[in-house]
């Protein structure tokens, strides 16, 4: 969710700007951040769906330049905030170690080494001017209280920090302060960018995690910084299953996922897969090919293999096909095979931009570990065939190659 502010995330010689200018920008009411596409034309081929005005649209023809693209090294600042109503029981070093190097390693594996997230944690606590309880921190935080928190955080950090050096900002609160609620960990986007040290600040990550934190929580939040949507379904009444759209199959669905590797579609969007690794299936050519496991690192000196097959099903929709196995970020998965899912580029974050197709709708797997067992066995195994009736696409998995790839045939029926 997002905000000045629109919040989003896991549920459960440049002159400094004046403080007054920063604070004035924070006083704006939340209206949502919608940015137009960048000017670059798409070179990704006919299956690269167009980006729409939907928040965190999964369109691939352009990149939203308001977000940093993780196809290079990015520097992340960590500021640690304490409060006058609690003496911290942890150190900034301990809290930094809760998230790093694990988060950087997650992205190193997911990007095949194309992206490095470089953390820069401050070594001291910066004390906020008000008690933690005064901010009324919670999941559905009021914009006024959130603005007060961000205003105070910037006031204590700006004199000590040169924000122009960093691409990402994490504001990490003392987890033991009485007013801190771990469910409030979010990305906060600003409708009008803040300026500090001659640079624009479009968003910050507010971290309220326990010590130790939920696993992969910062990978999820950082995904939003890279314009990736929430893939979970938030029930209107807050009750029921949240993970019915994608289950365990992407960290943007759940930080607790058994197979948190980003979908191949996300990797294509972020620049970690190129067109050579994407096969566009339109029914006019050979429909039999080999899918390399999504988590397998590239082999030096070899031509990149196919990691994603796409069948375009409409102006803003596609069926995506990829192979998942128990390696890398997916080492804890309880099933392996060829995963099929729908992509909608006009669906906003949290409204089903990706939905996994369950190839075994009558069964489930890993009932005591999976976030949503009915989708834990969604992939097709060797020798299995499944027809996605609504899209008229049949997927057959023949066998596995000697190098671990999956031989697949996709037929338009």
C-alpha positions in Angstrom: 0.0 0.0 0.0 1.3 3.7 -0.4 1.3 7.6 0.6 2.0 12.0 1.3 1.9 9.4 1.5 0.4 6.2 0.2 1.6 3.1 2.1 2.0 -0.4 0.8 3.6 -3.6 1.8 3.3 -6.8 3.8 0.2 -7.2 6.0 0.4 -8.9 8.8 27.8 21.1 -3.8 24.2 20.6 -3.7 22.3 22.8 -1.3 20.2 21.2 1.5 16.5 21.9 1.4 15.2 23.6 4.5 13.4 21.6 7.1 10.3 23.8 6.6 10.2 22.8 3.0 10.3 19.1 3.8 7.6 19.4 6.4 5.3 21.3 4.2 5.4 18.6 1.6 4.5 16.0 4.1 1.4 17.8 5.1 -0.4 17.0 1.8 -3.3 14.5 2.0 -2.9 11.0 0.5 -4.1 10.8 -3.1 -2.1 8.0 -4.6 0.9 8.1 -6.9 0.3 7.7 -10.6 3.1 8.3 -13.0 3.2 8.3 -16.7 5.3 5.9 -18.8 8.9 6.7 -19.6 9.6 7.7 -23.2 11.6 4.7 -24.2 10.0 2.4 -26.7 9.7 -1.3 -26.0 12.2 -3.7 -27.6 10.9 -6.8 -25.8 8.6 -8.1 -28.6 4.9 -8.8 -29.1 4.4 -10.6 -25.8 5.5 -7.7 -23.7 2.2 -6.3 -22.6 1.8 -2.5 -22.4 2.0 -0.8 -19.1 -1.3 0.9 -17.9 -2.1 3.5 -15.4 -2.8 0.8 -12.8 -0.6 1.2 -9.7 2.4 -1.0 -10.1 1.2 -2.2 -13.5 3.0 -5.3 -14.8 3.2 -3.9 -18.3 6.7 -4.3 -19.9 6.7 -1.9 -22.9 8.1 0.9 -20.8 9.7 1.5 -17.4 8.2 3.9 -14.8 11.1 6.3 -14.3 9.8 7.3 -10.9 11.2 4.0 -9.6 14.8 2.9 -9.5 15.4 -0.1 -11.8 17.5 -2.8 -10.1 19.7 -3.6 -13.1 22.7 -1.9 -11.5 24.1 -1.5 -8.0 21.9 0.5 -5.7 22.8 2.0 -2.3 20.4 1.7 0.6 20.5 3.9 3.8 19.4 2.4 7.1 18.5 5.0 9.8 17.7 3.7 13.3 15.1 5.5 15.3 14.6 5.3 19.1 12.0 7.0 21.3 12.0 8.7 24.7 9.6 6.2 26.2 11.9 3.2 25.7 15.6 2.3 26.0 16.6 0.1 23.1 17.4 -3.5 24.0 19.1 -4.1 20.7 21.8 -2.2 18.8 21.6 -0.8 15.2 24.2 -3.4 14.2 21.9 -6.3 15.4 18.9 -4.9 13.5 21.0 -4.4 10.4 22.1 -8.0 10.7 18.5 -9.1 10.8 18.1 -8.0 7.2 21.6 -8.0 5.7 23.3 -9.7 4.0 20.3 -11.9 3.7 18.3 -9.4 1.6 21.2 -8.6 -0.7 21.8 -12.3 -1.2 18.2 -12.9 -2.0 18.4 -10.3 -4.8 21.8 -11.5 -6.0 20.4 -15.0 -6.6 17.1 -13.7 -8.1 18.9 -11.4 -10.5 21.6 -13.9 -11.5 24.1 -11.4 -10.2 22.9 -8.5 -12.3 21.9 -6.5 -9.3 23.6 -5.7 -5.9 21.8 -4.0 -3.1 24.4 -2.3 -1.0 23.3 -1.5 2.6 24.7 1.5 4.5 23.5 1.2 8.1 24.1 4.1 10.5 25.8 3.0 13.7 23.8 5.0 16.2 20.3 5.4 17.4 18.7 8.8 16.5 16.1 9.7 19.1 12.6 10.8 18.0 11.2 13.9 19.8 8.0 12.2 20.9 7.1 8.9 22.6 6.4 5.9 20.3 2.8 5.7 21.6 2.1 9.2 20.4 2.3 8.2 16.7 -0.4 5.5 17.0 1.6 3.2 14.7 -0.5 0.4 13.1 -1.2 -1.4 9.9 -3.9 1.0 8.6 -2.2 4.1 9.9 -3.9 7.5 9.7 -2.2 9.8 7.2 -1.8 12.5 9.8 0.0 10.3 12.3 2.2 8.8 9.6 3.1 12.3 8.4 4.0 13.3 11.9 6.3 10.2 12.2 8.0 10.9 8.9 8.4 14.6 9.6 10.1 13.9 12.9 12.3 11.1 11.4 13.5 13.5 8.7 14.1 16.3 11.3 16.4 14.1 13.4 18.2 12.4 10.4 18.6 15.2 7.9 21.3 17.1 9.8 23.5 13.9 9.9 22.7 12.2 6.6 23.5 13.2 3.0 20.5 11.7 1.3 22.0 12.4 -2.2 24.2 9.4 -1.7 21.4 6.8 -1.5 18.8 5.2 -3.8 16.7 3.7 -1.1 15.9 4.8 2.5 14.9 2.4 5.3 13.7 4.0 8.5 14.1 1.3 11.2 12.3 1.8 14.5 13.3 0.3 17.9 11.3 -2.9 17.8 10.8 -2.9 21.6 9.3 0.5 22.0 5.7 0.1 23.3 4.0 2.0 20.4 5.7 0.0 17.6 3.5 -2.4 15.6 5.3 -4.8 13.2 2.2 -4.9 11.0 3.0 -1.2 10.0 6.1 -2.1 8.0 5.4 -0.4 4.7 6.7 1.5 1.7 5.5 5.1 1.9 5.4 6.8 -1.5 5.1 10.6 -1.6 2.6 12.2 -4.0 5.1 15.1 -4.3 8.7 14.1 -3.9 10.7 15.5 -1.0 14.0 17.2 -1.6 17.0 16.8 0.6 20.6 17.4 -0.2 19.8 18.3 -3.8 18.0 15.0 -4.5 14.4 14.0 -4.7 13.1 11.4 -2.3 10.1 9.6 -3.8 9.5 7.0 -1.1 10.8 5.5 2.1 10.5 2.1 3.8 9.2 2.3 7.3 10.5 -0.8 9.2 8.8 -1.8 12.4 9.8 -5.5 12.5 10.4 -7.5 15.6 13.8 -8.8 16.4 14.3 -11.3 14.8 12.0 -10.3 12.0 9.7 -12.2 9.6 11.9 -13.8 6.9 12.2 -12.0 3.6 10.1 -9.1 4.8 12.6 -6.5 3.5 12.9 -8.3 0.2 9.1 -7.9 -0.2 9.1 -4.2 0.8 12.1 -3.5 -1.5 10.2 -5.1 -4.3 7.7 -2.3 -4.0 10.5 0.2 -4.3 11.1 -1.5 -7.7 7.5 -1.0 -8.8 6.3 -4.6 -8.0 2.8 -5.1 -6.8 1.3 -6.9 -3.8 0.2 -10.3 -5.1 -1.9 -11.3 -2.1 -5.6 -10.8 -1.8 -6.7 -8.7 1.2 -10.2 -9.8 2.3 -12.6 -6.9 2.7 -13.4 -7.9 6.3 -9.8 -8.8 7.1 -10.8 -12.5 7.6 -10.2 -15.5 5.4 -7.2 -16.6 3.2 -4.9 -13.8 2.0 -2.8 -16.1 -0.3 -5.4 -17.4 -2.8 -3.9 -15.6 -5.8 -0.4 -17.0 -5.9 0.2 -19.0 -2.7 3.9 -19.7 -2.1 5.1 -18.8 -5.5 6.6 -15.2 -5.1 7.9 -13.1 -2.3 5.4 -10.3 -3.4 2.6 -12.7 -2.4 4.0 -13.6 1.0 7.3 -13.1 2.8 6.7 -16.5 4.4 6.5 -18.3 1.0 8.2 -21.6 0.6 9.2 -20.6 -3.0 9.8 -16.9 -2.8 11.7 -16.5 -6.0 10.2 -13.6 -8.1 8.1 -14.8 -11.0 9.9 -14.8 -14.4 7.5 -12.1 -15.5 8.8 -9.9 -12.6 12.4 -10.7 -13.6 11.6 -9.7 -17.2 10.2 -6.4 -16.0 13.2 -5.7 -13.7 15.7 -6.4 -16.4 17.0 -9.7 -15.0 15.8 -11.6 -18.0 16.2 -10.4 -21.6 14.3 -11.2 -24.7 16.5 -14.1 -25.6 15.2 -15.9 -22.5 11.5 -15.3 -23.3 9.7 -17.4 -25.8 6.5 -15.9 -27.3 4.1 -18.7 -28.2 1.6 -17.7 -30.9 0.8 -21.0 -32.5 2.7 -20.3 -35.7 6.0 -22.1 -35.0 7.4 -25.1 -33.1 5.6 -25.3 -29.8 8.1 -27.7 -28.2 11.0 -26.3 -26.2 13.1 -26.6 -23.0 12.5 -24.4 -20.0 15.5 -23.8 -17.8 14.7 -23.8 -14.0 14.0 -20.2 -12.9 16.4 -20.4 -10.0 19.3 -22.0 -11.8 22.4 -19.7 -12.1 23.6 -19.1 -15.6 26.4 -21.2 -16.8 29.5 -19.2 -17.9 30.3 -19.4 -21.6 26.8 -20.7 -22.6 23.9 -19.1 -24.4 21.1 -18.2 -22.0 18.3 -20.7 -22.2 14.5 -20.1 -22.1 13.3 -19.1 -18.7 9.8 -17.9 -19.6 7.2 -18.8 -22.2 4.3 -16.4 -22.8 1.0 -16.8 -24.6 -0.7 -13.5 -25.1 -4.4 -13.8 -24.4 -5.6 -10.3 -24.8 -4.6 -6.6 -25.1 -3.6 -6.5 -21.4 -3.5 -10.2 -20.4 -1.1 -13.1 -20.9 -0.5 -16.7 -19.7 3.0 -17.2 -18.4 4.9 -20.5 -18.0 8.1 -21.2 -16.1 9.9 -24.0 -14.4 10.4 -24.1 -10.6 12.7 -26.5 -8.6 14.1 -26.7 -5.1 17.3 -24.6 -5.6 18.3 -21.1 -4.7 15.6 -18.9 -3.2 13.2 -21.8 -3.8 15.2 -24.4 -1.8 12.3 -24.9 0.7 9.6 -25.6 -1.9 7.7 -28.8 -1.4 6.9 -29.4 -5.1 8.7 -28.9 -8.4 7.5 -28.6 -11.9 6.2 -26.2 -14.6 4.1 -23.4 -13.2 1.4 -21.6 -15.1 -0.1 -18.2 -14.2 -2.1 -15.4 -15.6 -0.8 -11.8 -15.8 -3.1 -8.7 -16.0 -1.4 -5.4 -16.6 -4.6 -3.4 -15.8 -5.0 -4.9 -12.3 -3.7 -2.7 -9.4 -1.5 -3.9 -6.6 -3.5 -6.2 -4.4 -6.2 -6.8 -6.9 -4.8 -9.9 -8.6 -2.3 -8.8 -11.2 -1.0 -12.4 -11.1 -3.0 -15.5 -10.5 -1.5 -19.0 -10.4 -3.3 -21.6 -12.4 -3.8 -24.8 -10.2 -2.9 -27.8 -12.4 -4.1 -30.0 -9.5 -7.3 -28.4 -8.3 -8.5 -31.3 -6.3 -5.4 -31.7 -4.1 -3.1 -29.8 -1.8 0.4 -30.1 -0.4 2.5 -29.2 2.6 -0.4 -28.5 4.9 1.8 -27.5 7.8 4.3 -25.4 6.0 2.6 -23.8 3.0 0.9 -20.4 3.2 -1.9 -21.8 1.0 -1.7 -25.6 0.5 -4.3 -25.7 -2.4 -1.7 -24.0 -4.6 1.4 -25.6 -3.2 1.1 -28.4 -5.7 0.0 -26.1 -8.6 3.0 -27.0 -11.0 2.8 -29.7 -13.6 5.2 -32.7 -13.1 6.8 -34.8 -15.7 4.3 -36.6 -18.0 1.4 -34.4 -17.0 -0.8 -32.3 -19.3 -3.2 -29.5 -18.3 -5.5 -27.4 -20.4 -6.3 -23.9 -19.3 -9.8 -23.9 -20.6 -10.6 -20.2 -20.3 -7.6 -19.3 -22.4 -7.5 -22.2 -24.8 -4.0 -23.3 -24.0 -2.7 -26.8 -23.4 0.6 -27.3 -21.6 2.3 -30.7 -21.7 5.4 -31.6 -19.7 7.3 -34.4 -21.4 10.4 -35.0 -19.2 13.5 -33.4 -17.7 16.8 -33.0 -19.6 20.1 -34.2 -18.4 21.0 -30.6 -17.4 17.8 -30.2 -15.3 15.6 -28.4 -17.9 11.9 -29.2 -18.5 10.8 -30.3 -22.0 7.5 -28.5 -22.6 4.9 -28.4 -25.4 2.4 -25.5 -25.5 -0.6 -25.8 -27.9 -3.3 -23.3 -28.7 -6.6 -25.3 -28.7 
